[in-house]
Amino acid sequence: MKPARPLATALGADAPGPVVLDGGLSNQLEAQGCDLPDALWSARLLADGPQQIAAAHAAYVRAGAQVLITASYQATFEGFARRGLGPGKAAELLGRSVGLARAAGESVDREVWVAASVGPYGAMLADGSEYRGRYGLSVRELEHFHRPRVEALVAAAPDVLALETVPDTDEAEALLRAVEGTGMPVWLSYSIAGGRTRAGQPLEAAFALAAGNDQVIAVGVNCCEPRDADAAVELAASVSGKPVVVYPNSGERWDAEARRWSGGGTYDPERVREWRASGARLVGGCCRVGPGEIAELARLAGPVA
């Protein structure tokens, strides 16, 4: 069913347990047999295979996810234009990403929130830049890039915008400017390495951007190693004064040049106990974390918020 409560209410300190996010969309699509070596990544399927995206969302709903993140991470007007799709069609596909997640959530008799993914500028470049940041663009230029997509997603009425995998504070500032005036709550989630953003800034400064901003309902990290996420949760809570969102990768490493994952996984759903104690209220997984891990995470997270 469509949630009766804002997500911010479910993240409150009095709610019974953290809210469970889904896991990686691309790895679930690959498990379903989809071929994704494409500049648009999973966003290509918004046009070519929406039924596959619907099935992936459904798999996470069955696993117990309470928040579904849309397939719009790498969906941009610029990226679609390279495929010959004009602004009208691009806006339609961005709206479709929200509709597919909403339909999956409404298939069950419990609250499932929809988070419209707003990925970083580097995701549009499809060259691994989102793991470096510092694109040579000003905050104003980045705001100009993000605003049309933000407006298209807001028009589709998600429950929240996920400003996710943000590699540096300049882009975080641009994103927060781009969402001003939309009336849509957001969470702000950085991709990190060690105790810094991917661009090398201290996390204290990164998390401080959300402090005092009432539009931001959660702040934290995603698309990083689980061990880095552990340390970031407590810091995000103390610096921002916000509920914390945390959804790391499996622990495998992405080789942007070879475009493949390597190494072993270290994601452990048992981490939810420590995350929760440190201030996490929104927990899940990112790349290479699938429905199996999310099901275990949901079991360990306790009562539905």
Secondary structure, 3 states (H helix, E strand, C coil): CCCCCCHHHHCCCCCCCCEEECCCHHHHHHHCCCCCCCCCHHHHHHHHCHHHHHHHHHHHHHHCCCEEECCCCCCCHHHHHCCCCCHHHHHHHHHHHHHHHHHHHCCCCCCCEEEEEECCHHHHHCCCHHHCCCCCCCHHHHHHHHHHHHHHHHHCCCCEEEEEEECCHHHHHHHHHHHCCCCCCEEEEECEECCEECCCCEHHHHHHCCCCCCCEEEEEEECCCHHHHHHHHHHHHHHHCCCEEEECCCCCEEECCCCEEECCCCCCCCHHHHHHHHCEEEECCCCCCCHHHHHHHHHHHCCCC
